[in-house]
């Protein structure tokens, strides 16, 4: 079954895609102004939007690698973002080690985050970041 991507690109679902993947896609995209773009359009948009910015996150090297592959496949574009990736888990680990002197290893990034920022609202509901 085909689905419409940008105004000119048609693509097909991979043969082995689980039905839940299609249902998730249909629920999130194409409604309320959301659009599905071709890989090339997405790559050019990402390339433009991230020019001279830092990628900041938990394990940003994962995002960096995925974005690099997208740029390469979609037009052999070079990354436009700063090569200095900022890993929040590493920064938090350093901060907590310096201020408390001890971190339980192995650690989970959510556990580290909870030590330096609120993880729930005042009513106890989980905060959703991002």
N, CA, C and O atoms as a GROMACS GRO file, in nm:
protein
  520
    1UNK      N    1   0.084  -0.117   0.000
    1UNK     CA    2   0.000   0.000   0.000
    1UNK      C    3   0.089   0.123   0.000
    1UNK      O    4   0.188   0.128   0.073
    2UNK      N    5   0.056   0.221  -0.079
    2UNK     CA    6   0.136   0.343  -0.089
    2UNK      C    7   0.078   0.451  -0.001
    2UNK      O    8  -0.040   0.450   0.034
    3UNK      N    9   0.163   0.545   0.033
    3UNK     CA   10   0.122   0.660   0.110
    3UNK      C   11   0.187   0.783   0.049
    3UNK      O   12   0.297   0.774  -0.007
    4UNK      N   13   0.123   0.895   0.058
    4UNK     CA   14   0.174   1.018  -0.001
    4UNK      C   15   0.274   1.082   0.094
    4UNK      O   16   0.242   1.103   0.211
    5UNK      N   17   0.393   1.115   0.047
    5UNK     CA   18   0.491   1.188   0.127
    5UNK      C   19   0.478   1.334   0.088
    5UNK      O   20   0.368   1.389   0.099
    6UNK      N   21   0.580   1.398   0.046
    6UNK     CA   22   0.570   1.539   0.011
    6UNK      C   23   0.477   1.552  -0.108
    6UNK      O   24   0.411   1.456  -0.147
    7UNK      N   25   0.473   1.667  -0.166
    7UNK     CA   26   0.379   1.691  -0.275
    7UNK      C   27   0.409   1.608  -0.398
    7UNK      O   28   0.322   1.591  -0.483
    8UNK      N   29   0.531   1.555  -0.410
    8UNK     CA   30   0.565   1.483  -0.533
    8UNK      C   31   0.617   1.342  -0.513
    8UNK      O   32   0.640   1.272  -0.611
    9UNK      N   33   0.637   1.299  -0.392
    9UNK     CA   34   0.702   1.170  -0.368
    9UNK      C   35   0.601   1.068  -0.318
    9UNK      O   36   0.526   1.095  -0.224
   10UNK      N   37   0.599   0.951  -0.378
   10UNK     CA   38   0.517   0.840  -0.332
   10UNK      C   39   0.611   0.730  -0.285
   10UNK      O   40   0.712   0.703  -0.349
   11UNK      N   41   0.578   0.667  -0.175
   11UNK     CA   42   0.659   0.559  -0.122
   11UNK      C   43   0.569   0.446  -0.079
   11UNK      O   44   0.447   0.464  -0.068
   12UNK      N   45   0.626   0.330  -0.056
   12UNK     CA   46   0.550   0.212  -0.013
   12UNK      C   47   0.600   0.164   0.121
   12UNK      O   48   0.718   0.178   0.154
   13UNK      N   49   0.509   0.107   0.198
   13UNK     CA   50   0.546   0.049   0.326
   13UNK      C   51   0.634  -0.072   0.304
   13UNK      O   52   0.607  -0.151   0.213
   14UNK      N   53   0.740  -0.089   0.383
   14UNK     CA   54   0.821  -0.211   0.372
   14UNK      C   55   0.734  -0.334   0.396
   14UNK      O   56   0.641  -0.331   0.477
   15UNK      N   57   0.763  -0.442   0.325
   15UNK     CA   58   0.682  -0.564   0.332
   15UNK      C   59   0.669  -0.620   0.473
   15UNK      O   60   0.563  -0.670   0.510
   16UNK      N   61   0.775  -0.611   0.552
   16UNK     CA   62   0.775  -0.673   0.685
   16UNK      C   63   0.736  -0.578   0.797
   16UNK      O   64   0.756  -0.610   0.914
   17UNK      N   65   0.680  -0.462   0.764
   17UNK     CA   66   0.642  -0.367   0.868
   17UNK      C   67   0.527  -0.422   0.952
   17UNK      O   68   0.427  -0.470   0.897
   18UNK      N   69   0.541  -0.416   1.084
   18UNK     CA   70   0.431  -0.462   1.169
   18UNK      C   71   0.309  -0.371   1.150
   18UNK      O   72   0.325  -0.251   1.126
   19UNK      N   73   0.188  -0.426   1.160
   19UNK     CA   74   0.068  -0.343   1.146
   19UNK      C   75   0.065  -0.227   1.245
   19UNK      O   76   0.011  -0.121   1.215
   20UNK      N   77   0.124  -0.247   1.363
   20UNK     CA   78   0.126  -0.139   1.463
   20UNK      C   79   0.204  -0.019   1.414
   20UNK      O   80   0.172   0.094   1.449
   21UNK      N   81   0.307  -0.042   1.332
   21UNK     CA   82   0.387   0.069   1.277
   21UNK      C   83   0.299   0.155   1.187
   21UNK      O   84   0.301   0.277   1.197
   22UNK      N   85   0.222   0.091   1.101
   22UNK     CA   86   0.133   0.165   1.010
   22UNK      C   87   0.027   0.240   1.091
   22UNK      O   88  -0.002   0.356   1.062
   23UNK      N   89  -0.030   0.175   1.191
   23UNK     CA   90  -0.132   0.238   1.274
   23UNK      C   91  -0.076   0.360   1.346
   23UNK      O   92  -0.140   0.465   1.354
   24UNK      N   93   0.046   0.347   1.400
   24UNK     CA   94   0.111   0.458   1.468
   24UNK      C   95   0.134   0.574   1.370
   24UNK      O   96   0.107   0.690   1.403
   25UNK      N   97   0.182   0.543   1.253
   25UNK     CA   98   0.204   0.644   1.150
   25UNK      C   99   0.074   0.716   1.116
   25UNK      O  100   0.069   0.839   1.116
   26UNK      N  101  -0.029   0.641   1.089
   26UNK     CA  102  -0.157   0.700   1.048
   26UNK      C  103  -0.218   0.785   1.158
   26UNK      O  104  -0.287   0.883   1.131
   27UNK      N  105  -0.192   0.746   1.283
   27UNK     CA  106  -0.245   0.823   1.396
   27UNK      C  107  -0.174   0.957   1.412
   27UNK      O  108  -0.237   1.057   1.448
   28UNK      N  109  -0.043   0.960   1.385
   28UNK     CA  110   0.036   1.081   1.412
   28UNK      C  111   0.053   1.174   1.294
   28UNK      O  112   0.064   1.295   1.313
   29UNK      N  113   0.054   1.123   1.172
   29UNK     CA  114   0.088   1.207   1.058
   29UNK      C  115  -0.029   1.225   0.964
   29UNK      O  116  -0.117   1.140   0.953
   30UNK      N  117  -0.028   1.340   0.896
   30UNK     CA  118  -0.132   1.369   0.800
   30UNK      C  119  -0.256   1.430   0.862
   30UNK      O  120  -0.352   1.459   0.792
   31UNK      N  121  -0.253   1.450   0.991
   31UNK     CA  122  -0.365   1.513   1.061
   31UNK      C  123  -0.315   1.638   1.130
   31UNK      O  124  -0.196   1.650   1.160
   32UNK      N  125  -0.403   1.729   1.156
   32UNK     CA  126  -0.369   1.851   1.230
   32UNK      C  127  -0.248   1.923   1.173
   32UNK      O  128  -0.168   1.979   1.248
   33UNK      N  129  -0.235   1.923   1.042
   33UNK     CA  130  -0.126   1.996   0.979
   33UNK      C  131   0.007   1.923   0.976
   33UNK      O  132   0.104   1.979   0.925
   34UNK      N  133   0.015   1.800   1.028
   34UNK     CA  134   0.140   1.723   1.021
   34UNK      C  135   0.155   1.665   0.881
   34UNK      O  136   0.057   1.621   0.821
   35UNK      N  137   0.275   1.666   0.832
   35UNK     CA  138   0.302   1.615   0.698
   35UNK      C  139   0.416   1.515   0.704
   35UNK      O  140   0.503   1.522   0.791
   36UNK      N  141   0.414   1.422   0.612
   36UNK     CA  142   0.523   1.328   0.596
   36UNK      C  143   0.604   1.376   0.477
   36UNK      O  144   0.550   1.398   0.369
   37UNK      N  145   0.733   1.392   0.497
   37UNK     CA  146   0.820   1.443   0.391
   37UNK      C  147   0.910   1.332   0.339
   37UNK      O  148   0.936   1.234   0.409
   38UNK      N  149   0.955   1.348   0.218
   38UNK     CA  150   1.052   1.253   0.164
   38UNK      C  151   1.182   1.266   0.244
   38UNK      O  152   1.204   1.367   0.310
   39UNK      N  153   1.266   1.163   0.237
   39UNK     CA  154   1.394   1.167   0.307
   39UNK      C  155   1.478   1.285   0.260
   39UNK      O  156   1.545   1.350   0.340
   40UNK      N  157   1.476   1.313   0.129
   40UNK     CA  158   1.555   1.425   0.075
   40UNK      C  159   1.506   1.558   0.129
   40UNK      O  160   1.587   1.643   0.167
   41UNK      N  161   1.375   1.577   0.134
   41UNK     CA  162   1.320   1.703   0.186
   41UNK      C  163   1.352   1.717   0.334
   41UNK      O  164   1.392   1.824   0.380
   42UNK      N  165   1.336   1.608   0.410
   42UNK     CA  166   1.368   1.611   0.553
   42UNK      C  167   1.517   1.642   0.573
   42UNK      O  168   1.552   1.721   0.660
   43UNK      N  169   1.602   1.579   0.494
   43UNK     CA  170   1.747   1.600   0.508
   43UNK      C  171   1.784   1.745   0.481
   43UNK      O  172   1.862   1.804   0.556
   44UNK      N  173   1.730   1.803   0.376
   44UNK     CA  174   1.761   1.942   0.345
   44UNK      C  175   1.708   2.037   0.452
   44UNK      O  176   1.772   2.137   0.485
   45UNK      N  177   1.591   2.006   0.506
   45UNK     CA  178   1.535   2.089   0.613
   45UNK      C  179   1.621   2.081   0.738
   45UNK      O  180   1.654   2.183   0.798
   46UNK      N  181   1.658   1.959   0.777
   46UNK     CA  182   1.744   1.940   0.894
   46UNK      C  183   1.878   2.009   0.874
   46UNK      O  184   1.929   2.076   0.964
   47UNK      N  185   1.935   1.993   0.756
   47UNK     CA  186   2.063   2.056   0.724
   47UNK      C  187   2.055   2.208   0.742
   47UNK      O  188   2.145   2.269   0.799
   48UNK      N  189   1.948   2.267   0.694
   48UNK     CA  190   1.930   2.411   0.705
   48UNK      C  191   1.907   2.455   0.849
   48UNK      O  192   1.968   2.551   0.895
   49UNK      N  193   1.819   2.385   0.919
   49UNK     CA  194   1.783   2.426   1.055
   49UNK      C  195   1.896   2.408   1.156
   49UNK      O  196   1.904   2.484   1.253
   50UNK      N  197   1.983   2.310   1.135
   50UNK     CA  198   2.090   2.283   1.232
   50UNK      C  199   2.222   2.352   1.201
   50UNK      O  200   2.321   2.331   1.272
   51UNK      N  201   2.226   2.434   1.098
   51UNK     CA  202   2.351   2.501   1.062
   51UNK      C  203   2.405   2.580   1.180
   51UNK      O  204   2.338   2.668   1.234
   52UNK      N  205   2.529   2.548   1.219
   52UNK     CA  206   2.604   2.615   1.326
   52UNK      C  207   2.546   2.594   1.467
   52UNK      O  208   2.586   2.663   1.560
   53UNK      N  209   2.453   2.500   1.482
   53UNK     CA  210   2.400   2.469   1.615
   53UNK      C  211   2.472   2.348   1.673
   53UNK      O  212   2.534   2.270   1.600
   54UNK      N  213   2.461   2.333   1.806
   54UNK     CA  214   2.513   2.216   1.874
   54UNK      C  215   2.400   2.115   1.889
   54UNK      O  216   2.284   2.153   1.910
   55UNK      N  217   2.432   1.988   1.878
   55UNK     CA  218   2.336   1.884   1.910
   55UNK      C  219   2.355   1.853   2.058
   55UNK      O  220   2.463   1.815   2.102
   56UNK      N  221   2.247   1.870   2.134
   56UNK     CA  222   2.248   1.853   2.279
   56UNK      C  223   2.147   1.745   2.314
   56UNK      O  224   2.033   1.750   2.266
   57UNK      N  225   2.187   1.649   2.395
   57UNK     CA  226   2.092   1.545   2.435
   57UNK      C  227   2.161   1.440   2.517
   57UNK      O  228   2.276   1.455   2.558
   58UNK      N  229   2.089   1.332   2.540
   58UNK     CA  230   2.145   1.216   2.606
   58UNK      C  231   2.191   1.121   2.496
   58UNK      O  232   2.109   1.074   2.417
   59UNK      N  233   2.320   1.095   2.491
   59UNK     CA  234   2.382   1.016   2.386
   59UNK      C  235   2.364   1.083   2.248
   59UNK      O  236   2.311   1.021   2.156
   60UNK      N  237   2.408   1.208   2.234
   60UNK     CA  238   2.389   1.277   2.106
   60UNK      C  239   2.467   1.215   1.992
   60UNK      O  240   2.438   1.244   1.875
   61UNK      N  241   2.566   1.131   2.022
   61UNK     CA  242   2.638   1.066   1.913
   61UNK      C  243   2.546   0.973   1.833
   61UNK      O  244   2.567   0.953   1.714
   62UNK      N  245   2.443   0.917   1.898
   62UNK     CA  246   2.345   0.837   1.827
   62UNK      C  247   2.270   0.923   1.726
   62UNK      O  248   2.258   0.885   1.609
   63UNK      N  249   2.221   1.039   1.770
   63UNK     CA  250   2.149   1.129   1.680
   63UNK      C  251   2.240   1.179   1.568
   63UNK      O  252   2.200   1.186   1.453
   64UNK      N  253   2.364   1.212   1.604
   64UNK     CA  254   2.461   1.259   1.505
   64UNK      C  255   2.481   1.154   1.395
   64UNK      O  256   2.480   1.186   1.277
   65UNK      N  257   2.499   1.028   1.435
   65UNK     CA  258   2.520   0.921   1.337
   65UNK      C  259   2.397   0.900   1.249
   65UNK      O  260   2.410   0.884   1.128
   66UNK      N  261   2.279   0.902   1.310
   66UNK     CA  262   2.156   0.883   1.231
   66UNK      C  263   2.136   0.998   1.132
   66UNK      O  264   2.100   0.976   1.017
   67UNK      N  265   2.160   1.120   1.178
   67UNK     CA  266   2.145   1.236   1.089
   67UNK      C  267   2.248   1.235   0.977
   67UNK      O  268   2.217   1.271   0.864
   68UNK      N  269   2.371   1.195   1.009
   68UNK     CA  270   2.474   1.186   0.905
   68UNK      C  271   2.434   1.087   0.796
   68UNK      O  272   2.452   1.114   0.677
   69UNK      N  273   2.379   0.972   0.836
   69UNK     CA  274   2.334   0.873   0.737
   69UNK      C  275   2.221   0.929   0.651
   69UNK      O  276   2.218   0.909   0.530
   70UNK      N  277   2.127   0.998   0.714
   70UNK     CA  278   2.017   1.059   0.640
   70UNK      C  279   2.069   1.160   0.538
   70UNK      O  280   2.027   1.158   0.423
   71UNK      N  281   2.161   1.247   0.581
   71UNK     CA  282   2.217   1.348   0.490
   71UNK      C  283   2.291   1.283   0.373
   71UNK      O  284   2.281   1.328   0.259
   72UNK      N  285   2.365   1.178   0.403
   72UNK     CA  286   2.442   1.110   0.297
   72UNK      C  287   2.349   1.044   0.195
   72UNK      O  288   2.368   1.058   0.075
   73UNK      N  289   2.248   0.972   0.245
   73UNK     CA  290   2.154   0.903   0.155
   73UNK      C  291   2.072   1.001   0.072
   73UNK      O  292   2.037   0.972  -0.042
   74UNK      N  293   2.041   1.115   0.130
   74UNK     CA  294   1.947   1.207   0.066
   74UNK      C  295   2.013   1.315  -0.018
   74UNK      O  296   1.946   1.410  -0.058
   75UNK      N  297   2.140   1.304  -0.046
   75UNK     CA  298   2.202   1.404  -0.131
   75UNK      C  299   2.347   1.428  -0.102
   75UNK      O  300   2.405   1.527  -0.148
   76UNK      N  301   2.408   1.338  -0.027
   76UNK     CA  302   2.551   1.350   0.005
   76UNK      C  303   2.583   1.485   0.069
   76UNK      O  304   2.686   1.546   0.040
   77UNK      N  305   2.494   1.532   0.157
   77UNK     CA  306   2.515   1.658   0.229
   77UNK      C  307   2.611   1.636   0.345
   77UNK      O  308   2.610   1.530   0.408
   78UNK      N  309   2.693   1.734   0.373
   78UNK     CA  310   2.781   1.730   0.489
   78UNK      C  311   2.706   1.786   0.609
   78UNK      O  312   2.622   1.875   0.593
   79UNK      N  313   2.733   1.737   0.730
   79UNK     CA  314   2.667   1.791   0.849
   79UNK      C  315   2.693   1.942   0.861
   79UNK      O  316   2.804   1.989   0.837
   80UNK      N  317   2.590   2.014   0.897
   80UNK     CA  318   2.602   2.159   0.909
   80UNK      C  319   2.614   2.204   1.054
   80UNK      O  320   2.639   2.321   1.081
   81UNK      N  321   2.594   2.111   1.148
   81UNK     CA  322   2.598   2.144   1.289
   81UNK      C  323   2.740   2.138   1.342
   81UNK      O  324   2.830   2.083   1.278
   82UNK      N  325   2.759   2.197   1.461
   82UNK     CA  326   2.890   2.195   1.525
   82UNK      C  327   2.930   2.051   1.556
   82UNK      O  328   2.847   1.969   1.595
   83UNK      N  329   3.059   2.021   1.539
   83UNK     CA  330   3.105   1.885   1.568
   83UNK      C  331   3.119   1.862   1.718
   83UNK      O  332   3.146   1.749   1.760
   84UNK      N  333   3.102   1.965   1.800
   84UNK     CA  334   3.105   1.950   1.945
   84UNK      C  335   2.966   1.907   1.992
   84UNK      O  336   2.875   1.989   2.000
   85UNK      N  337   2.950   1.780   2.022
   85UNK     CA  338   2.823   1.727   2.071
   85UNK      C  339   2.818   1.744   2.222
   85UNK      O  340   2.920   1.728   2.290
   86UNK      N  341   2.702   1.777   2.274
   86UNK     CA  342   2.689   1.802   2.418
   86UNK      C  343   2.601   1.693   2.477
   86UNK      O  344   2.481   1.686   2.451
   87UNK      N  345   2.663   1.606   2.558
   87UNK     CA  346   2.594   1.493   2.619
   87UNK      C  347   2.551   1.530   2.761
   87UNK      O  348   2.635   1.544   2.850
   88UNK      N  349   2.421   1.545   2.781
   88UNK     CA  350   2.370   1.589   2.911
   88UNK      C  351   2.392   1.486   3.021
   88UNK      O  352   2.413   1.523   3.136
   89UNK      N  353   2.388   1.359   2.987
   89UNK     CA  354   2.413   1.257   3.090
   89UNK      C  355   2.557   1.267   3.141
   89UNK      O  356   2.581   1.256   3.261
   90UNK      N  357   2.651   1.289   3.051
   90UNK     CA  358   2.791   1.301   3.090
   90UNK      C  359   2.812   1.426   3.175
   90UNK      O  360   2.882   1.422   3.276
   91UNK      N  361   2.751   1.537   3.135
   91UNK     CA  362   2.762   1.660   3.214
   91UNK      C  363   2.701   1.642   3.352
   91UNK      O  364   2.757   1.687   3.452
   92UNK      N  365   2.586   1.578   3.358
   92UNK     CA  366   2.518   1.555   3.486
   92UNK      C  367   2.600   1.462   3.575
   92UNK      O  368   2.612   1.484   3.695
   93UNK      N  369   2.656   1.358   3.515
   93UNK     CA  370   2.741   1.266   3.590
   93UNK      C  371   2.860   1.341   3.650
   93UNK      O  372   2.894   1.321   3.766
   94UNK      N  373   2.924   1.427   3.572
   94UNK     CA  374   3.036   1.506   3.622
   94UNK      C  375   2.994   1.600   3.733
   94UNK      O  376   3.063   1.612   3.835
   95UNK      N  377   2.882   1.668   3.714
   95UNK     CA  378   2.831   1.761   3.816
   95UNK      C  379   2.801   1.688   3.947
   95UNK      O  380   2.841   1.733   4.054
   96UNK      N  381   2.731   1.577   3.936
   96UNK     CA  382   2.694   1.504   4.058
   96UNK      C  383   2.816   1.443   4.127
   96UNK      O  384   2.822   1.440   4.250
   97UNK      N  385   2.911   1.396   4.050
   97UNK     CA  386   3.034   1.342   4.109
   97UNK      C  387   3.109   1.452   4.183
   97UNK      O  388   3.161   1.430   4.293
   98UNK      N  389   3.115   1.571   4.123
   98UNK     CA  390   3.185   1.683   4.187
   98UNK      C  391   3.113   1.732   4.311
   98UNK      O  392   3.178   1.772   4.408
   99UNK      N  393   2.980   1.730   4.310
   99UNK     CA  394   2.906   1.788   4.423
   99UNK      C  395   2.872   1.687   4.532
   99UNK      O  396   2.856   1.725   4.648
  100UNK      N  397   2.859   1.560   4.496
  100UNK     CA  398   2.822   1.459   4.597
  100UNK      C  399   2.936   1.363   4.626
  100UNK      O  400   2.938   1.299   4.732
  101UNK      N  401   3.031   1.351   4.534
  101UNK     CA  402   3.145   1.263   4.554
  101UNK      C  403   3.119   1.118   4.521
  101UNK      O  404   3.212   1.037   4.522
  102UNK      N  405   2.992   1.082   4.492
  102UNK     CA  406   2.965   0.941   4.464
  102UNK      C  407   2.843   0.927   4.374
  102UNK      O  408   2.742   0.994   4.393
  103UNK      N  409   2.854   0.839   4.275
  103UNK     CA  410   2.742   0.803   4.188
  103UNK      C  411   2.736   0.651   4.182
  103UNK      O  412   2.838   0.585   4.161
  104UNK      N  413   2.618   0.598   4.202
  104UNK     CA  414   2.598   0.453   4.194
  104UNK      C  415   2.615   0.407   4.049
  104UNK      O  416   2.549   0.458   3.959
  105UNK      N  417   2.704   0.311   4.028
  105UNK     CA  418   2.730   0.258   3.894
  105UNK      C  419   2.682   0.113   3.892
  105UNK      O  420   2.708   0.041   3.988
  106UNK      N  421   2.616   0.067   3.788
  106UNK     CA  422   2.578   0.143   3.669
  106UNK      C  423   2.464   0.239   3.701
  106UNK      O  424   2.389   0.219   3.796
  107UNK      N  425   2.452   0.342   3.620
  107UNK     CA  426   2.349   0.443   3.640
  107UNK      C  427   2.260   0.450   3.516
  107UNK      O  428   2.298   0.407   3.407
  108UNK      N  429   2.143   0.505   3.536
  108UNK     CA  430   2.047   0.525   3.429
  108UNK      C  431   2.027   0.675   3.413
  108UNK      O  432   2.022   0.747   3.513
  109UNK      N  433   2.017   0.723   3.292
  109UNK     CA  434   2.010   0.868   3.269
  109UNK      C  435   1.889   0.932   3.338
  109UNK      O  436   1.898   1.047   3.381
  110UNK      N  437   1.777   0.860   3.349
  110UNK     CA  438   1.661   0.916   3.419
  110UNK      C  439   1.690   0.935   3.567
  110UNK      O  440   1.644   1.031   3.628
  111UNK      N  441   1.768   0.844   3.625
  111UNK     CA  442   1.805   0.855   3.765
  111UNK      C  443   1.894   0.976   3.786
  111UNK      O  444   1.877   1.051   3.883
  112UNK      N  445   1.990   0.997   3.695
  112UNK     CA  446   2.075   1.115   3.704
  112UNK      C  447   1.993   1.242   3.691
  112UNK      O  448   2.009   1.336   3.769
  113UNK      N  449   1.904   1.245   3.593
  113UNK     CA  450   1.822   1.364   3.570
  113UNK      C  451   1.738   1.398   3.692
  113UNK      O  452   1.725   1.515   3.728
  114UNK      N  453   1.683   1.297   3.757
  114UNK     CA  454   1.598   1.320   3.875
  114UNK      C  455   1.676   1.384   3.990
  114UNK      O  456   1.616   1.446   4.078
  115UNK      N  457   1.807   1.369   3.989
  115UNK     CA  458   1.889   1.428   4.095
  115UNK      C  459   1.914   1.578   4.073
  115UNK      O  460   1.957   1.647   4.166
  116UNK      N  461   1.889   1.628   3.951
  116UNK     CA  462   1.920   1.768   3.923
  116UNK      C  463   1.800   1.848   3.870
  116UNK      O  464   1.812   1.969   3.850
  117UNK      N  465   1.686   1.782   3.847
  117UNK     CA  466   1.570   1.854   3.796
  117UNK      C  467   1.443   1.780   3.835
  117UNK      O  468   1.446   1.660   3.863
  118UNK      N  469   1.330   1.851   3.838
  118UNK     CA  470   1.204   1.784   3.871
  118UNK      C  471   1.165   1.685   3.762
  118UNK      O  472   1.183   1.712   3.643
  119UNK      N  473   1.112   1.572   3.802
  119UNK     CA  474   1.067   1.471   3.706
  119UNK      C  475   0.915   1.458   3.707
  119UNK      O  476   0.858   1.386   3.625
  120UNK      N  477   0.848   1.527   3.802
  120UNK     CA  478   0.703   1.525   3.809
  120UNK      C  479   0.651   1.666   3.832
  120UNK      O  480   0.724   1.753   3.878
  121UNK      N  481   0.525   1.687   3.799
  121UNK     CA  482   0.460   1.815   3.828
  121UNK      C  483   0.432   1.822   3.977
  121UNK      O  484   0.454   1.724   4.049
  122UNK      N  485   0.384   1.936   4.025
  122UNK     CA  486   0.351   1.949   4.166
  122UNK      C  487   0.240   1.852   4.206
  122UNK      O  488   0.226   1.818   4.324
  123UNK      N  489   0.160   1.808   4.109
  123UNK     CA  490   0.053   1.711   4.135
  123UNK      C  491   0.101   1.567   4.128
  123UNK      O  492   0.022   1.475   4.152
  124UNK      N  493   0.229   1.545   4.095
  124UNK     CA  494   0.284   1.411   4.087
  124UNK      C  495   0.276   1.346   3.949
  124UNK      O  496   0.318   1.232   3.932
  125UNK      N  497   0.224   1.419   3.850
  125UNK     CA  498   0.218   1.363   3.714
  125UNK      C  499   0.358   1.371   3.652
  125UNK      O  500   0.432   1.466   3.677
  126UNK      N  501   0.394   1.271   3.570
  126UNK     CA  502   0.527   1.274   3.506
  126UNK      C  503   0.543   1.394   3.413
  126UNK      O  504   0.453   1.426   3.336
  127UNK      N  505   0.656   1.458   3.423
  127UNK     CA  506   0.688   1.565   3.327
  127UNK      C  507   0.734   1.502   3.198
  127UNK      O  508   0.805   1.402   3.198
  128UNK      N  509   0.693   1.560   3.088
  128UNK     CA  510   0.736   1.511   2.959
  128UNK      C  511   0.823   1.620   2.898
  128UNK      O  512   0.776   1.729   2.868
  129UNK      N  513   0.950   1.588   2.881
  129UNK     CA  514   1.046   1.683   2.825
  129UNK      C  515   1.064   1.653   2.678
  129UNK      O  516   1.061   1.538   2.636
  130UNK      N  517   1.084   1.759   2.599
  130UNK     CA  518   1.115   1.740   2.458
  130UNK      C  519   1.007   1.777   2.366
  130UNK      O  520   1.023   1.765   2.244
   0.00000   0.00000   0.00000
